[in-house]
Amino acid sequence: MLGLIVAGKGEHDVKSINELFIDRKNQSSLNRFITESKWDVEEVAKMGRELLLREAEHDPAVEIKVIDDTVCRKYSPRTEMVCYNHSSTMGTVLSHSYVSSLYVNNGVAVSDGLRLYGSERKCREKGAPFRTKVQLACDLIRDHVSRAKRTICMWDSWYMCSDLVEECKARGYSWIGEIKGNRVVLHGGEKIRLWELVEEMCRGGGFTDVVVGGELYQACKADVYLPRVGDVSVVADVRVGTDDVHLLCTDMVGGDVGELLGHALERHRIEDYYKGAKALGLGEYRFRGSEAALIHAHLVSLACALLDVLRRRLLRYSVTGGLLSVGATVEWVRRKAMHGFIHMVRGSELSARSLLGLIDTR
């Protein structure tokens, strides 16, 4: 964890982490720690998540679960489960693709599930059952453990399909998804494309001013029937001063426009999370085995959670005057804690169990 956190702009793979702490080039111990682990990586990540959720007060009324995927570029086609995936920034690249979810509650955002996608051919080569990204997303919804009275699942337009909607419906979850303007809906008994409906509402003065998070938006809402999904509300919104129009679809038909937009804006949290996770090494590994790659990804998620715990404790113990950013917390660890911690461990005559007791700051 310390290696992932303090590697900075360098690589966050086993070799680089090993070189931070020891002079010799033997990295077999750290390789075995990841590739032949005797511990359950999902259980460890779950413990980190629960630690962070205990650290911050959560809202017992509403929680949000954001579903998305991210691409981690790879360069060897011989790596297990690596295939060509589309990235909005890199185009179609040889990569690992992770379908993941982010749990958001009252200012806390923490990883809440991670699945590695592989193409049909790659799964066949590995002897593993093939699952589409939509099926993996459904698995993440199915595995969710609710902590609040109301759960709202969110996703982008790529995941806006009946499979996720049915999964939410079966568990009593609400949902909000982005939707493309070319989708055909029934409105007033007539078929119409969403972008045409939005244009009609714009001409008819259907847009109203809505303030969300201190920002002014213009928005309108219409109740429609979406084939294979059912009766839904469609919300069109645009931030004042921009031409960036978004279309949202939700089963919360009676919901207030401002409330729906407030929930929908939380979806950006997963993009911020991916940026932070990649700064801590998500995707920076050279393992051929997909299990080791998945373990490395879970460890990065754990590092993100531990950093969030640390920055909250630094504020609570009045070590810092305000809540640090994740980047500033990384710098604090590098300047204030890393060398002292390493020297303490190297020079200690205590047992491993006693050292682990010192690390537990609770």
Phi, psi and omega in degrees: 000316180297321179296316178297323185286318189260003181296340176065227182276356176283180179286158182243032179270179185300315181300313182293319179295318179301318183291343178291334192240335182227156182274325184289157187270355182290116180243018185295325181297315180290325175299314181294326179303325181266315187277335181235039185295142176262008181247156181273111186295324179293325178292320178296315178297323178296319179296321176296320178296315181294325177299315180293319181293330175287332183289327184243144178293136179249156179277118181285353184269312187225136173227155182235136177240114184260129179253133179198178174223158179221155184249133175242112187295137176232162186239351180248121178290350180276352177291135181301137175067009177277136181204180180275120179235154180269134175238138180293338181258328185253352186082209178270116187226154173291123191194168163265141177239127180251127170266125186219168177229152180237129177267124182238127179205115172052049177091348178265133176228118185219145179302136186226037179137142186212128178229137178266122180272143173222146180294169180300320180293317181294322177294321178295319178297324182276344183080027181251151178292138180278135176225133178289168178297324178296318178295321177295321177296320177297322176301318181295322177293318181296326183276355185294139175250114184289140177241356181229167182294327183235129177248129177244118177267142183226148179203168179271183187295335181294328182263005182283086182214168185293333182299311180292323179298315180295323179296319178293317182299320181295336182252004178075022179270145169277167181209151174223127179227144171290151183220145182282148184290346181271002178290140180266132179230168173258123179224119183064030179082003181239147176282137180204144175282149187298320182294329176291321178296318179297319178297321178297316180293326178295315179293330181272007179073030182282347181279137177233159178281133179226131178259121180229121179059033180081359179252145181266128178236156168249129188214158173214159183224140177222141176268126184222173173249123179255118181308138179071357178242312178119201180285125182220167170253138176247127180246125173255130180222149177218133178288131183300133181094000179230169174250020186273090182271132177241144176244127180243148178232135183210155175273356180277072189298322182271009185288149176288141183301314180298319179294318180296317178295320178301317177294314185298326181293344178289346182297334180295343181302325183288329176292319176297322179296316180299321178299314179294319181294322179289331174292338178260008171109012178300120181094351182268080178211159181238022179289141174279328183280137181289330179298317179295322178298319181291323176297315179301317180297321178294323179294324175296318177299320178296319179299319177299316181294317181295323177295322178293320175300314183298314184293330176287323179288324177300322177288317182295325179272008179061027175286326176239156182278346180206174180285115182290154169289166179298319179298319179292328177292321176300316179296323178297316179298317182296318184278320193258332192241327192299305186294320178297320181294314182296317180295324179296317181291316182297319186269358185279146174255009180286161176287164179300321180297319179293322178296319178296327176295324177292326181291328181289107185272003181293000000 
